[in-house]
């Protein structure tokens, strides 16, 4: 089903900013927390750490700079940062419902001719 995929992410409220990492599923995170021998690569959905400029987990997401990671986590090594976020952050699942709203309303029975 195109456009109806759920999105799972882990949100970390830092001292200066909010950080987000996308993960494959809530179950993958829970399994990894119980068994750290599971490779993180099977949990995360891409090795990218995002920053939301203090807008929480829903804000505009930009790639986190090395400086921001260093300041918050003491390292800019993405594997270490991702691990800390997944261990201590808040897991959030959202349902994406594809394209909402009016489509091309100039066609079809919605327009009086």
Residue pairs with C-beta under 8 A, 6 or more apart in sequence:
2 98
3 96
3 97
3 98
3 99
4 95
4 96
4 97
4 98
5 96
6 93
6 94
6 95
6 96
7 22
7 93
7 94
7 95
7 96
8 22
8 23
8 24
8 25
8 26
8 29
8 45
8 91
8 92
8 93
8 94
9 20
9 21
9 22
9 23
9 57
9 91
9 92
9 94
10 20
10 21
10 23
10 29
10 85
10 86
10 89
10 90
10 91
10 92
11 18
11 19
11 20
11 56
11 57
11 89
11 90
11 92
12 18
12 19
12 20
12 21
12 84
12 85
12 88
12 89
12 90
13 56
13 90
14 72
15 72
16 68
16 71
16 72
17 51
17 52
17 53
17 54
17 64
17 68
17 72
18 51
18 52
18 53
18 54
18 55
18 56
18 57
18 59
19 49
19 50
19 51
19 52
19 64
19 72
19 81
19 85
19 89
20 49
20 50
20 51
20 52
20 57
20 61
20 85
21 44
21 48
21 49
21 50
21 82
21 85
21 86
21 89
22 44
22 45
22 46
22 48
22 50
23 29
23 43
23 44
23 45
23 86
23 91
24 42
24 43
24 44
24 45
26 91
26 93
28 42
28 43
29 43
29 86
29 91
31 38
31 43
32 38
32 40
32 42
32 43
32 86
33 86
33 87
40 79
40 82
40 83
40 86
43 86
44 82
44 86
47 78
47 79
47 82
48 63
48 78
49 63
49 64
49 69
49 78
49 81
49 82
49 85
50 61
50 62
50 63
50 64
51 61
51 62
51 63
51 64
51 65
51 68
52 58
52 59
52 60
52 61
52 62
53 59
53 60
53 62
57 90
57 92
64 81
66 76
67 76
69 75
69 76
69 78
69 81
70 76
73 80
73 81
73 84
75 81
105 111
